[in-house]
């Protein structure tokens, strides 16, 4: 039939499904069984609108026996009371769409189209038969989900607007940010884990900026930077004459953060005796200034951050177990830069732009320098990358930043090897055309070894896929070796 021929189909697969090996023929029974498995109701009617086939779903949806309706037209079913009413106004002509109300109170949404032969003659009509209540419920659920998705999208947009320093193409970081947005809706304590320099402080600031406390103070306290003898007074404050030199009362950093958010950075460096007092403050919401016997109320949201393994420190007796569990209500793990290499160049360009503006310059990275940045493991993470970019912007005498100002300790095998093309003695002079070919071959081999595919190698070499293939053939690069 022409109607069917317009659709894409796998004839071999259709044959396998409908062919009955016992009868060695296409099976009518199999076709009917498959139609009966449809969740939606299906009806076939002749050119007069008289029903000659209904699948099992029609009976389930309508609550009527199929044999009661078989052979009837919609008008006859209405006269016999099976259909209480049907829309006089056609909702849509092609396909024909109407709403019917059945005697059991259900409203049915019916959509009908003609089936034609090769000469465009109508041979029958096929209709779908759906419960309108179910369709409305699905529509409502879909709308609710769309609203939720839109709300999350708006939250993420506000997140990026409020944290301009977050630059990422990484799915891992995007998931971290999504979690931060969800956490921000509550006052639950958060423990941010990650190596030094990964950006834990930015995640904490994101939580604060997208919370209801965003208009209130945000205080970052580096627990490792305050001398042990002063940290209690710095956190909780002190009264006049509490110790030598305390000539006036002073509010502590926690008190300054009233109604806002506190980031306890490097929480693993907090002395054990202060850990006890911090735990009590978090649990009770009350604290005492040093030298005072009067408790004060405190309403802050706590976020802790560390590069240490606190669980291991608990086992070693270096960190209180009860404080660990009180802080670790919602953990967020920030991955190191080496596990999200797709962020290296976007961050590098971000810092390049930052230091260009700061120093009134317009410097750019050349391809070799960009490749070196991508290949390095960055043990110091984003902070190290930022410092390297700043150093290169300042040290480069040209507008194009080349590997000549790349820190020697970051080069694959030292500055001399990079400058002399790996195997060449330092005092060797060769034709530039030959040097160009040697460099091209070496870069292609490095890129293939690093990224594992021609397409990815081409992307990072910033050339066409076809160019890399042509160079592989030209230089006879052994793909098995790479």
VOLUMPA-340942 format. One record per residue (C-alpha): residue in three letters; x, y, z. Coordinates in nm, 3 decimals, decimal comma, padded with zeros to 5 digits. Last residue first. Layout:
{residuo:ALA; x:X; y:Y; z:Z}
...
This chain:
{residuo:UNK; x:05,181; y:00,606; z:01,892}
{residuo:UNK; x:05,390; y:00,304; z:01,789}
{residuo:UNK; x:05,098; y:00,133; z:01,616}
{residuo:UNK; x:05,020; y:00,453; z:01,422}
{residuo:UNK; x:05,366; y:00,448; z:01,261}
{residuo:UNK; x:05,420; y:00,794; z:01,115}
{residuo:UNK; x:05,525; y:00,772; z:00,752}
{residuo:UNK; x:05,611; y:01,145; z:00,741}
{residuo:UNK; x:05,395; y:01,210; z:00,435}
{residuo:UNK; x:05,129; y:00,952; z:00,526}
{residuo:UNK; x:05,087; y:01,091; z:00,878}
{residuo:UNK; x:05,101; y:01,443; z:00,729}
{residuo:UNK; x:04,807; y:01,367; z:00,497}
{residuo:UNK; x:04,602; y:01,218; z:00,782}
{residuo:UNK; x:04,678; y:01,521; z:00,999}
{residuo:UNK; x:04,569; y:01,758; z:00,722}
{residuo:UNK; x:04,247; y:01,562; z:00,663}
{residuo:UNK; x:04,140; y:01,615; z:01,026}
{residuo:UNK; x:04,183; y:01,988; z:00,976}
{residuo:UNK; x:04,430; y:02,182; z:01,191}
{residuo:UNK; x:04,420; y:02,323; z:01,544}
{residuo:UNK; x:04,684; y:02,085; z:01,681}
{residuo:UNK; x:04,438; y:02,016; z:01,963}
{residuo:UNK; x:04,152; y:01,937; z:01,723}
{residuo:UNK; x:04,374; y:01,743; z:01,485}
{residuo:UNK; x:04,494; y:01,519; z:01,769}
{residuo:UNK; x:04,133; y:01,464; z:01,876}
{residuo:UNK; x:04,034; y:01,353; z:01,526}
{residuo:UNK; x:04,347; y:01,142; z:01,475}
{residuo:UNK; x:04,282; y:00,948; z:01,794}
{residuo:UNK; x:04,471; y:00,856; z:02,111}
{residuo:UNK; x:04,489; y:01,201; z:02,270}
{residuo:UNK; x:04,844; y:01,205; z:02,410}
{residuo:UNK; x:05,010; y:00,959; z:02,171}
{residuo:UNK; x:04,844; y:01,115; z:01,867}
{residuo:UNK; x:04,936; y:01,465; z:01,986}
{residuo:UNK; x:05,297; y:01,370; z:02,052}
{residuo:UNK; x:05,333; y:01,201; z:01,713}
{residuo:UNK; x:05,178; y:01,503; z:01,540}
{residuo:UNK; x:05,409; y:01,740; z:01,729}
{residuo:UNK; x:05,719; y:01,535; z:01,641}
{residuo:UNK; x:05,631; y:01,513; z:01,271}
{residuo:UNK; x:05,560; y:01,886; z:01,252}
{residuo:UNK; x:05,884; y:01,970; z:01,433}
{residuo:UNK; x:06,091; y:01,750; z:01,203}
{residuo:UNK; x:05,920; y:01,901; z:00,898}
{residuo:UNK; x:05,986; y:02,255; z:01,017}
{residuo:UNK; x:06,349; y:02,170; z:01,094}
{residuo:UNK; x:06,392; y:02,037; z:00,740}
{residuo:UNK; x:06,250; y:02,357; z:00,594}
{residuo:UNK; x:06,466; y:02,561; z:00,830}
{residuo:UNK; x:06,786; y:02,400; z:00,704}
{residuo:UNK; x:06,998; y:02,250; z:00,983}
{residuo:UNK; x:07,241; y:02,400; z:01,235}
{residuo:UNK; x:07,365; y:02,186; z:01,525}
{residuo:UNK; x:07,514; y:02,367; z:01,829}
{residuo:UNK; x:07,253; y:02,244; z:02,080}
{residuo:UNK; x:07,273; y:01,883; z:01,972}
{residuo:UNK; x:06,949; y:01,773; z:01,806}
{residuo:UNK; x:06,744; y:01,489; z:01,962}
{residuo:UNK; x:06,448; y:01,674; z:02,108}
{residuo:UNK; x:06,384; y:01,975; z:01,886}
{residuo:UNK; x:06,653; y:02,215; z:02,007}
{residuo:UNK; x:06,425; y:02,456; z:02,196}
{residuo:UNK; x:06,217; y:02,184; z:02,357}
{residuo:UNK; x:06,520; y:01,980; z:02,460}
{residuo:UNK; x:06,693; y:02,285; z:02,608}
{residuo:UNK; x:06,389; y:02,386; z:02,815}
{residuo:UNK; x:06,362; y:02,061; z:03,008}
{residuo:UNK; x:06,218; y:01,716; z:02,944}
{residuo:UNK; x:05,840; y:01,780; z:02,926}
{residuo:UNK; x:05,870; y:02,152; z:03,014}
{residuo:UNK; x:05,716; y:02,257; z:03,347}
{residuo:UNK; x:06,045; y:02,298; z:03,533}
{residuo:UNK; x:06,165; y:02,530; z:03,258}
{residuo:UNK; x:05,882; y:02,779; z:03,310}
{residuo:UNK; x:05,748; y:02,874; z:02,963}
{residuo:UNK; x:05,917; y:03,195; z:02,852}
{residuo:UNK; x:06,083; y:03,039; z:02,543}
{residuo:UNK; x:05,768; y:02,832; z:02,489}
{residuo:UNK; x:05,619; y:03,126; z:02,297}
{residuo:UNK; x:05,391; y:03,413; z:02,407}
{residuo:UNK; x:05,304; y:03,625; z:02,103}
{residuo:UNK; x:05,305; y:03,995; z:02,190}
{residuo:UNK; x:05,681; y:03,977; z:02,239}
{residuo:UNK; x:05,896; y:04,053; z:02,543}
{residuo:UNK; x:05,739; y:03,771; z:02,744}
{residuo:UNK; x:05,826; y:03,793; z:03,114}
{residuo:UNK; x:05,512; y:03,971; z:03,240}
{residuo:UNK; x:05,256; y:03,771; z:03,043}
{residuo:UNK; x:05,453; y:03,452; z:03,111}
{residuo:UNK; x:05,454; y:03,509; z:03,489}
{residuo:UNK; x:05,080; y:03,586; z:03,497}
{residuo:UNK; x:05,006; y:03,271; z:03,296}
{residuo:UNK; x:05,220; y:03,061; z:03,532}
{residuo:UNK; x:05,051; y:03,205; z:03,842}
{residuo:UNK; x:04,704; y:03,130; z:03,706}
{residuo:UNK; x:04,802; y:02,775; z:03,613}
{residuo:UNK; x:04,939; y:02,719; z:03,966}
{residuo:UNK; x:04,614; y:02,842; z:04,121}
{residuo:UNK; x:04,410; y:02,624; z:03,886}
{residuo:UNK; x:04,585; y:02,302; z:03,991}
{residuo:UNK; x:04,912; y:02,299; z:04,187}
{residuo:UNK; x:04,988; y:01,950; z:04,055}
{residuo:UNK; x:04,928; y:02,088; z:03,703}
{residuo:UNK; x:04,971; y:01,772; z:03,486}
{residuo:UNK; x:05,124; y:01,950; z:03,184}
{residuo:UNK; x:05,004; y:01,844; z:02,838}
{residuo:UNK; x:04,742; y:02,115; z:02,797}
{residuo:UNK; x:04,979; y:02,399; z:02,888}
{residuo:UNK; x:05,245; y:02,259; z:02,657}
{residuo:UNK; x:04,995; y:02,250; z:02,370}
{residuo:UNK; x:04,897; y:02,611; z:02,432}
{residuo:UNK; x:05,264; y:02,711; z:02,429}
{residuo:UNK; x:05,317; y:02,532; z:02,098}
{residuo:UNK; x:05,007; y:02,694; z:01,944}
{residuo:UNK; x:05,104; y:03,052; z:02,033}
{residuo:UNK; x:04,954; y:03,228; z:02,334}
{residuo:UNK; x:04,848; y:03,592; z:02,295}
{residuo:UNK; x:04,951; y:03,926; z:02,445}
{residuo:UNK; x:04,743; y:04,243; z:02,436}
{residuo:UNK; x:04,882; y:04,454; z:02,720}
{residuo:UNK; x:04,749; y:04,719; z:02,962}
{residuo:UNK; x:04,905; y:04,539; z:03,263}
{residuo:UNK; x:04,579; y:04,457; z:03,443}
{residuo:UNK; x:04,392; y:04,414; z:03,117}
{residuo:UNK; x:04,649; y:04,169; z:02,982}
{residuo:UNK; x:04,653; y:04,001; z:03,322}
{residuo:UNK; x:04,280; y:03,923; z:03,312}
{residuo:UNK; x:04,276; y:03,829; z:02,944}
{residuo:UNK; x:04,556; y:03,580; z:02,999}
{residuo:UNK; x:04,377; y:03,449; z:03,309}
{residuo:UNK; x:04,065; y:03,373; z:03,104}
{residuo:UNK; x:04,271; y:03,236; z:02,815}
{residuo:UNK; x:04,445; y:02,994; z:03,055}
{residuo:UNK; x:04,115; y:02,897; z:03,214}
{residuo:UNK; x:03,963; y:02,814; z:02,874}
{residuo:UNK; x:04,289; y:02,631; z:02,786}
{residuo:UNK; x:04,300; y:02,409; z:03,094}
{residuo:UNK; x:03,928; y:02,331; z:03,133}
{residuo:UNK; x:03,916; y:02,042; z:02,881}
{residuo:UNK; x:04,194; y:01,884; z:03,085}
{residuo:UNK; x:03,944; y:01,791; z:03,355}
{residuo:UNK; x:04,116; y:01,518; z:03,557}
{residuo:UNK; x:04,451; y:01,703; z:03,555}
{residuo:UNK; x:04,271; y:02,008; z:03,697}
{residuo:UNK; x:04,183; y:01,831; z:04,022}
{residuo:UNK; x:03,821; y:01,725; z:04,091}
{residuo:UNK; x:03,611; y:01,917; z:04,349}
{residuo:UNK; x:03,436; y:01,679; z:04,590}
{residuo:UNK; x:03,123; y:01,808; z:04,765}
{residuo:UNK; x:03,018; y:01,647; z:05,094}
{residuo:UNK; x:02,677; y:01,720; z:05,248}
{residuo:UNK; x:02,651; y:01,644; z:05,621}
{residuo:UNK; x:03,030; y:01,613; z:05,652}
{residuo:UNK; x:03,071; y:01,894; z:05,906}
{residuo:UNK; x:02,888; y:01,722; z:06,192}
{residuo:UNK; x:03,043; y:01,387; z:06,099}
{residuo:UNK; x:03,392; y:01,535; z:06,118}
{residuo:UNK; x:03,312; y:01,722; z:06,441}
{residuo:UNK; x:03,207; y:01,398; z:06,611}
{residuo:UNK; x:03,521; y:01,218; z:06,486}
{residuo:UNK; x:03,758; y:01,480; z:06,622}
{residuo:UNK; x:04,067; y:01,527; z:06,407}
{residuo:UNK; x:04,426; y:01,421; z:06,470}
{residuo:UNK; x:04,342; y:01,088; z:06,637}
{residuo:UNK; x:04,498; y:00,884; z:06,355}
{residuo:UNK; x:04,161; y:00,736; z:06,256}
{residuo:UNK; x:04,010; y:01,086; z:06,255}
{residuo:UNK; x:04,299; y:01,210; z:06,039}
{residuo:UNK; x:04,223; y:00,930; z:05,790}
{residuo:UNK; x:03,863; y:01,050; z:05,767}
{residuo:UNK; x:03,984; y:01,408; z:05,733}
{residuo:UNK; x:04,189; y:01,330; z:05,422}
{residuo:UNK; x:04,341; y:01,674; z:05,371}
{residuo:UNK; x:04,274; y:01,933; z:05,100}
{residuo:UNK; x:04,007; y:02,093; z:05,317}
{residuo:UNK; x:03,695; y:02,307; z:05,308}
{residuo:UNK; x:03,423; y:02,374; z:05,565}
{residuo:UNK; x:03,093; y:02,554; z:05,506}
{residuo:UNK; x:02,888; y:02,671; z:05,801}
{residuo:UNK; x:02,570; y:02,884; z:05,780}
{residuo:UNK; x:02,546; y:03,142; z:06,058}
{residuo:UNK; x:02,307; y:03,228; z:06,341}
{residuo:UNK; x:02,495; y:03,287; z:06,667}
{residuo:UNK; x:02,352; y:03,360; z:07,010}
{residuo:UNK; x:02,586; y:03,481; z:07,281}
{residuo:UNK; x:02,677; y:03,317; z:07,610}
{residuo:UNK; x:02,787; y:03,524; z:07,908}
{residuo:UNK; x:03,083; y:03,401; z:08,112}
{residuo:UNK; x:03,335; y:03,608; z:07,916}
{residuo:UNK; x:03,717; y:03,599; z:07,904}
{residuo:UNK; x:03,731; y:03,462; z:07,547}
{residuo:UNK; x:03,391; y:03,526; z:07,389}
{residuo:UNK; x:03,139; y:03,256; z:07,458}
{residuo:UNK; x:02,934; y:03,074; z:07,198}
{residuo:UNK; x:02,576; y:02,966; z:07,117}
{residuo:UNK; x:02,419; y:02,804; z:06,809}
{residuo:UNK; x:02,397; y:02,477; z:07,003}
{residuo:UNK; x:02,542; y:02,220; z:06,763}
{residuo:UNK; x:02,766; y:02,445; z:06,554}
{residuo:UNK; x:02,892; y:02,632; z:06,862}
{residuo:UNK; x:02,961; y:02,309; z:07,051}
{residuo:UNK; x:03,154; y:02,166; z:06,757}
{residuo:UNK; x:03,362; y:02,483; z:06,734}
{residuo:UNK; x:03,451; y:02,457; z:07,104}
{residuo:UNK; x:03,575; y:02,098; z:07,070}
{residuo:UNK; x:03,765; y:02,176; z:06,748}
{residuo:UNK; x:03,944; y:02,458; z:06,932}
{residuo:UNK; x:04,113; y:02,208; z:07,165}
{residuo:UNK; x:04,198; y:01,982; z:06,870}
{residuo:UNK; x:04,381; y:02,258; z:06,677}
{residuo:UNK; x:04,228; y:02,353; z:06,335}
{residuo:UNK; x:04,461; y:02,255; z:06,048}
{residuo:UNK; x:04,210; y:02,009; z:05,900}
{residuo:UNK; x:03,962; y:02,296; z:05,858}
{residuo:UNK; x:04,173; y:02,430; z:05,574}
{residuo:UNK; x:03,905; y:02,691; z:05,502}
{residuo:UNK; x:03,624; y:02,739; z:05,752}
{residuo:UNK; x:03,389; y:02,928; z:05,522}
{residuo:UNK; x:03,132; y:03,120; z:05,725}
{residuo:UNK; x:02,797; y:03,231; z:05,584}
{residuo:UNK; x:02,559; y:03,510; z:05,685}
{residuo:UNK; x:02,313; y:03,590; z:05,964}
{residuo:UNK; x:02,605; y:03,687; z:06,193}
{residuo:UNK; x:02,936; y:03,668; z:06,003}
{residuo:UNK; x:03,103; y:03,924; z:06,233}
{residuo:UNK; x:03,021; y:03,693; z:06,524}
{residuo:UNK; x:03,210; y:03,408; z:06,362}
{residuo:UNK; x:03,507; y:03,637; z:06,297}
{residuo:UNK; x:03,530; y:03,734; z:06,663}
{residuo:UNK; x:03,398; y:04,056; z:06,813}
{residuo:UNK; x:03,647; y:04,263; z:07,011}
{residuo:UNK; x:03,642; y:04,404; z:07,364}
{residuo:UNK; x:03,903; y:04,666; z:07,454}
{residuo:UNK; x:04,251; y:04,674; z:07,610}
{residuo:UNK; x:04,320; y:04,309; z:07,531}
{residuo:UNK; x:04,701; y:04,347; z:07,540}
{residuo:UNK; x:04,757; y:04,085; z:07,809}
{residuo:UNK; x:04,458; y:03,852; z:07,822}
{residuo:UNK; x:04,079; y:03,874; z:07,877}
{residuo:UNK; x:04,134; y:04,235; z:07,990}
{residuo:UNK; x:03,848; y:04,358; z:07,766}
{residuo:UNK; x:03,640; y:04,077; z:07,627}
{residuo:UNK; x:03,732; y:03,841; z:07,346}
{residuo:UNK; x:03,629; y:03,723; z:07,001}
{residuo:UNK; x:03,509; y:03,374; z:06,909}
{residuo:UNK; x:03,712; y:03,292; z:06,598}
{residuo:UNK; x:04,005; y:03,532; z:06,638}
{residuo:UNK; x:04,027; y:03,469; z:07,013}
{residuo:UNK; x:04,036; y:03,091; z:06,959}
{residuo:UNK; x:04,289; y:03,126; z:06,674}
{residuo:UNK; x:04,540; y:03,337; z:06,863}
{residuo:UNK; x:04,773; y:03,083; z:07,028}
{residuo:UNK; x:04,742; y:02,845; z:06,731}
{residuo:UNK; x:04,866; y:03,111; z:06,492}
{residuo:UNK; x:04,611; y:03,193; z:06,217}
{residuo:UNK; x:04,699; y:03,083; z:05,862}
{residuo:UNK; x:04,592; y:02,720; z:05,892}
{residuo:UNK; x:04,233; y:02,794; z:05,989}
{residuo:UNK; x:04,187; y:03,022; z:05,690}
{residuo:UNK; x:03,860; y:03,198; z:05,771}
{residuo:UNK; x:03,636; y:03,322; z:05,490}
{residuo:UNK; x:03,350; y:03,546; z:05,601}
{residuo:UNK; x:03,043; y:03,604; z:05,385}
{residuo:UNK; x:02,817; y:03,870; z:05,537}
{residuo:UNK; x:02,446; y:03,902; z:05,445}
{residuo:UNK; x:02,284; y:03,973; z:05,107}
{residuo:UNK; x:02,346; y:03,614; z:04,987}
{residuo:UNK; x:02,189; y:03,459; z:05,297}
{residuo:UNK; x:01,890; y:03,326; z:05,100}
{residuo:UNK; x:02,139; y:03,114; z:04,907}
{residuo:UNK; x:02,280; y:03,151; z:04,554}
{residuo:UNK; x:02,571; y:03,376; z:04,652}
{residuo:UNK; x:02,657; y:03,165; z:04,959}
{residuo:UNK; x:02,675; y:02,837; z:04,769}
{residuo:UNK; x:02,877; y:03,003; z:04,491}
{residuo:UNK; x:03,119; y:03,146; z:04,747}
{residuo:UNK; x:03,180; y:02,793; z:04,876}
{residuo:UNK; x:03,240; y:02,666; z:04,522}
{residuo:UNK; x:03,479; y:02,955; z:04,460}
{residuo:UNK; x:03,671; y:02,875; z:04,779}
{residuo:UNK; x:03,713; y:02,514; z:04,673}
{residuo:UNK; x:03,883; y:02,629; z:04,352}
{residuo:UNK; x:04,126; y:02,350; z:04,266}
{residuo:UNK; x:04,428; y:02,526; z:04,421}
{residuo:UNK; x:04,503; y:02,281; z:04,700}
{residuo:UNK; x:04,349; y:01,940; z:04,636}
{residuo:UNK; x:03,980; y:01,886; z:04,697}
{residuo:UNK; x:03,708; y:01,832; z:04,954}
{residuo:UNK; x:03,422; y:02,071; z:05,030}
{residuo:UNK; x:03,233; y:01,987; z:05,351}
{residuo:UNK; x:02,886; y:02,140; z:05,365}
{residuo:UNK; x:02,665; y:02,212; z:05,668}
{residuo:UNK; x:02,294; y:02,221; z:05,585}
{residuo:UNK; x:02,131; y:02,565; z:05,573}
{residuo:UNK; x:01,914; y:02,473; z:05,275}
{residuo:UNK; x:01,854; y:02,611; z:04,925}
{residuo:UNK; x:02,230; y:02,649; z:04,873}
{residuo:UNK; x:02,271; y:02,271; z:04,862}
{residuo:UNK; x:02,078; y:02,255; z:04,535}
{residuo:UNK; x:02,293; y:02,527; z:04,378}
{residuo:UNK; x:02,614; y:02,362; z:04,501}
{residuo:UNK; x:02,505; y:02,029; z:04,352}
{residuo:UNK; x:02,456; y:02,194; z:04,012}
{residuo:UNK; x:02,799; y:02,357; z:04,051}
{residuo:UNK; x:02,967; y:02,022; z:04,122}
{residuo:UNK; x:02,784; y:01,871; z:03,823}
{residuo:UNK; x:02,915; y:02,154; z:03,604}
{residuo:UNK; x:03,263; y:02,084; z:03,739}
{residuo:UNK; x:03,247; y:01,720; z:03,631}
{residuo:UNK; x:03,096; y:01,810; z:03,292}
{residuo:UNK; x:03,402; y:02,025; z:03,227}
{residuo:UNK; x:03,383; y:02,327; z:02,997}
{residuo:UNK; x:03,465; y:02,561; z:03,283}
{residuo:UNK; x:03,533; y:02,917; z:03,391}
{residuo:UNK; x:03,422; y:03,006; z:03,743}
{residuo:UNK; x:03,578; y:03,346; z:03,816}
{residuo:UNK; x:03,258; y:03,530; z:03,721}
{residuo:UNK; x:03,074; y:03,386; z:04,018}
{residuo:UNK; x:02,748; y:03,581; z:04,056}
{residuo:UNK; x:02,656; y:03,571; z:03,688}
{residuo:UNK; x:02,747; y:03,203; z:03,670}
{residuo:UNK; x:02,521; y:03,122; z:03,965}
{residuo:UNK; x:02,241; y:03,341; z:03,833}
{residuo:UNK; x:02,246; y:03,135; z:03,515}
{residuo:UNK; x:02,255; y:02,811; z:03,716}
{residuo:UNK; x:01,955; y:02,925; z:03,916}
{residuo:UNK; x:01,770; y:03,022; z:03,599}
{residuo:UNK; x:01,842; y:02,679; z:03,450}
{residuo:UNK; x:01,724; y:02,509; z:03,769}
{residuo:UNK; x:01,400; y:02,707; z:03,753}
{residuo:UNK; x:01,356; y:02,624; z:03,385}
{residuo:UNK; x:01,411; y:02,253; z:03,453}
{residuo:UNK; x:01,158; y:02,264; z:03,737}
{residuo:UNK; x:00,909; y:02,450; z:03,517}
{residuo:UNK; x:00,962; y:02,198; z:03,237}
{residuo:UNK; x:00,913; y:01,912; z:03,484}
{residuo:UNK; x:00,587; y:02,067; z:03,607}
{residuo:UNK; x:00,473; y:02,116; z:03,249}
{residuo:UNK; x:00,551; y:01,753; z:03,163}
{residuo:UNK; x:00,367; y:01,632; z:03,472}
{residuo:UNK; x:00,068; y:01,846; z:03,370}
{residuo:UNK; x:00,078; y:01,708; z:03,016}
{residuo:UNK; x:00,099; y:01,352; z:03,143}
{residuo:UNK; x:-00,198; y:01,416; z:03,370}
{residuo:UNK; x:-00,390; y:01,570; z:03,080}
{residuo:UNK; x:-00,314; y:01,270; z:02,858}
{residuo:UNK; x:-00,425; y:01,030; z:03,131}
{residuo:UNK; x:-00,751; y:01,223; z:03,175}
{residuo:UNK; x:-00,803; y:01,223; z:02,795}
{residuo:UNK; x:-00,788; y:00,840; z:02,780}
{residuo:UNK; x:-00,660; y:00,752; z:02,434}
{residuo:UNK; x:-00,798; y:00,577; z:02,121}
{residuo:UNK; x:-00,583; y:00,592; z:01,807}
{residuo:UNK; x:-00,757; y:00,561; z:01,472}
{residuo:UNK; x:-00,699; y:00,382; z:01,142}
{residuo:UNK; x:-00,945; y:00,436; z:00,856}
{residuo:UNK; x:-01,012; y:00,203; z:00,564}
{residuo:UNK; x:-00,961; y:00,149; z:00,191}
{residuo:UNK; x:-00,940; y:00,513; z:00,082}
{residuo:UNK; x:-00,840; y:00,527; z:-00,285}
{residuo:UNK; x:-00,509; y:00,703; z:-00,352}
{residuo:UNK; x:-00,436; y:00,476; z:-00,651}
{residuo:UNK; x:-00,162; y:00,291; z:-00,460}
{residuo:UNK; x:-00,401; y:00,220; z:-00,176}
{residuo:UNK; x:-00,507; y:00,455; z:00,100}
{residuo:UNK; x:-00,531; y:00,435; z:00,479}
{residuo:UNK; x:-00,725; y:00,731; z:00,618}
{residuo:UNK; x:-00,641; y:00,902; z:00,947}
{residuo:UNK; x:-00,816; y:00,913; z:01,285}
{residuo:UNK; x:-00,734; y:01,070; z:01,623}
{residuo:UNK; x:-00,960; y:00,994; z:01,919}
{residuo:UNK; x:-00,936; y:01,153; z:02,265}
{residuo:UNK; x:-01,168; y:00,973; z:02,508}
{residuo:UNK; x:-01,343; y:01,122; z:02,808}
{residuo:UNK; x:-01,444; y:00,872; z:03,073}
{residuo:UNK; x:-01,780; y:00,905; z:03,248}
{residuo:UNK; x:-01,870; y:00,533; z:03,231}
{residuo:UNK; x:-02,121; y:00,615; z:02,953}
{residuo:UNK; x:-01,843; y:00,745; z:02,731}
{residuo:UNK; x:-01,755; y:01,109; z:02,649}
{residuo:UNK; x:-01,597; y:01,152; z:02,306}
{residuo:UNK; x:-01,335; y:01,406; z:02,195}
{residuo:UNK; x:-01,252; y:01,451; z:01,825}
{residuo:UNK; x:-00,947; y:01,466; z:01,596}
{residuo:UNK; x:-00,943; y:01,394; z:01,221}
{residuo:UNK; x:-00,575; y:01,392; z:01,122}
{residuo:UNK; x:-00,605; y:01,600; z:00,924}
{residuo:UNK; x:-00,931; y:01,770; z:01,021}
{residuo:UNK; x:-00,847; y:01,900; z:01,369}
{residuo:UNK; x:-01,066; y:01,982; z:01,667}
{residuo:UNK; x:-01,384; y:01,891; z:01,485}
{residuo:UNK; x:-01,673; y:02,078; z:01,639}
{residuo:UNK; x:-01,958; y:01,848; z:01,728}
{residuo:UNK; x:-01,747; y:01,700; z:02,005}
{residuo:UNK; x:-01,890; y:01,367; z:02,113}
{residuo:UNK; x:-02,156; y:01,284; z:02,365}
{residuo:UNK; x:-02,288; y:01,000; z:02,580}
{residuo:UNK; x:-02,111; y:00,728; z:02,380}
{residuo:UNK; x:-02,216; y:00,374; z:02,470}
{residuo:UNK; x:-02,576; y:00,494; z:02,488}
{residuo:UNK; x:-02,720; y:00,294; z:02,194}
{residuo:UNK; x:-02,772; y:00,612; z:01,988}
{residuo:UNK; x:-02,411; y:00,721; z:02,061}
{residuo:UNK; x:-02,277; y:00,381; z:01,953}
{residuo:UNK; x:-02,479; y:00,410; z:01,630}
{residuo:UNK; x:-02,325; y:00,754; z:01,557}
{residuo:UNK; x:-01,973; y:00,622; z:01,628}
{residuo:UNK; x:-02,032; y:00,339; z:01,376}
{residuo:UNK; x:-02,092; y:-00,016; z:01,493}
{residuo:UNK; x:-01,944; y:-00,346; z:01,374}
{residuo:UNK; x:-01,754; y:-00,417; z:01,697}
{residuo:UNK; x:-01,877; y:-00,198; z:01,984}
{residuo:UNK; x:-02,034; y:-00,460; z:02,210}
{residuo:UNK; x:-01,775; y:-00,722; z:02,107}
{residuo:UNK; x:-01,503; y:-00,491; z:02,238}
{residuo:UNK; x:-01,653; y:-00,497; z:02,584}
{residuo:UNK; x:-01,673; y:-00,154; z:02,737}
{residuo:UNK; x:-01,447; y:-00,008; z:03,010}
{residuo:UNK; x:-01,326; y:00,243; z:02,751}
{residuo:UNK; x:-00,953; y:00,235; z:02,825}
{residuo:UNK; x:-00,915; y:-00,138; z:02,893}
{residuo:UNK; x:-01,149; y:-00,237; z:02,608}
{residuo:UNK; x:-00,963; y:-00,013; z:02,362}
{residuo:UNK; x:-00,628; y:-00,152; z:02,490}
{residuo:UNK; x:-00,724; y:-00,504; z:02,368}
{residuo:UNK; x:-00,708; y:-00,404; z:02,002}
{residuo:UNK; x:-01,012; y:-00,305; z:01,798}
{residuo:UNK; x:-01,098; y:-00,424; z:01,445}
{residuo:UNK; x:-01,402; y:-00,399; z:01,211}
{residuo:UNK; x:-01,543; y:-00,064; z:01,324}
{residuo:UNK; x:-01,798; y:00,094; z:01,086}
{residuo:UNK; x:-01,694; y:00,443; z:00,970}
{residuo:UNK; x:-01,854; y:00,405; z:00,627}
{residuo:UNK; x:-01,511; y:00,372; z:00,461}
{residuo:UNK; x:-01,430; y:00,083; z:00,693}
{residuo:UNK; x:-01,304; y:00,113; z:01,049}
{residuo:UNK; x:-00,979; y:00,010; z:01,217}
{residuo:UNK; x:-00,923; y:00,089; z:01,584}
{residuo:UNK; x:-00,610; y:00,115; z:01,801}
{residuo:UNK; x:-00,605; y:00,187; z:02,176}
{residuo:UNK; x:-00,272; y:00,299; z:02,315}
{residuo:UNK; x:-00,063; y:00,055; z:02,520}
{residuo:UNK; x:00,006; y:-00,156; z:02,209}
{residuo:UNK; x:00,034; y:-00,530; z:02,282}
{residuo:UNK; x:-00,283; y:-00,605; z:02,084}
{residuo:UNK; x:-00,115; y:-00,473; z:01,770}
{residuo:UNK; x:00,167; y:-00,726; z:01,818}
{residuo:UNK; x:-00,077; y:-01,015; z:01,864}
{residuo:UNK; x:-00,268; y:-00,907; z:01,550}
{residuo:UNK; x:00,052; y:-00,909; z:01,342}
{residuo:UNK; x:00,150; y:-01,249; z:01,483}
{residuo:UNK; x:-00,189; y:-01,397; z:01,395}
{residuo:UNK; x:-00,160; y:-01,276; z:01,036}
{residuo:UNK; x:00,165; y:-01,475; z:01,005}
{residuo:UNK; x:00,381; y:-01,446; z:00,694}
{residuo:UNK; x:00,442; y:-01,800; z:00,568}
{residuo:UNK; x:00,648; y:-02,112; z:00,635}
{residuo:UNK; x:00,361; y:-02,234; z:00,856}
{residuo:UNK; x:00,599; y:-02,346; z:01,131}
{residuo:UNK; x:00,848; y:-02,067; z:01,053}
{residuo:UNK; x:00,584; y:-01,794; z:01,104}
{residuo:UNK; x:00,715; y:-01,471; z:00,952}
{residuo:UNK; x:00,583; y:-01,154; z:01,117}
{residuo:UNK; x:00,889; y:-01,050; z:01,319}
{residuo:UNK; x:01,156; y:-01,179; z:01,079}
{residuo:UNK; x:00,975; y:-01,021; z:00,780}
{residuo:UNK; x:00,955; y:-00,688; z:00,958}
{residuo:UNK; x:01,329; y:-00,708; z:01,032}
{residuo:UNK; x:01,407; y:-00,787; z:00,668}
{residuo:UNK; x:01,179; y:-00,506; z:00,550}
{residuo:UNK; x:01,350; y:-00,244; z:00,765}
{residuo:UNK; x:01,109; y:00,044; z:00,733}
{residuo:UNK; x:01,090; y:00,414; z:00,660}
{residuo:UNK; x:00,735; y:00,523; z:00,593}
{residuo:UNK; x:00,592; y:00,640; z:00,260}
{residuo:UNK; x:00,543; y:00,277; z:00,150}
{residuo:UNK; x:00,278; y:00,228; z:00,417}
{residuo:UNK; x:00,034; y:00,475; z:00,264}
{residuo:UNK; x:00,117; y:00,349; z:-00,085}
{residuo:UNK; x:00,000; y:00,000; z:00,000}
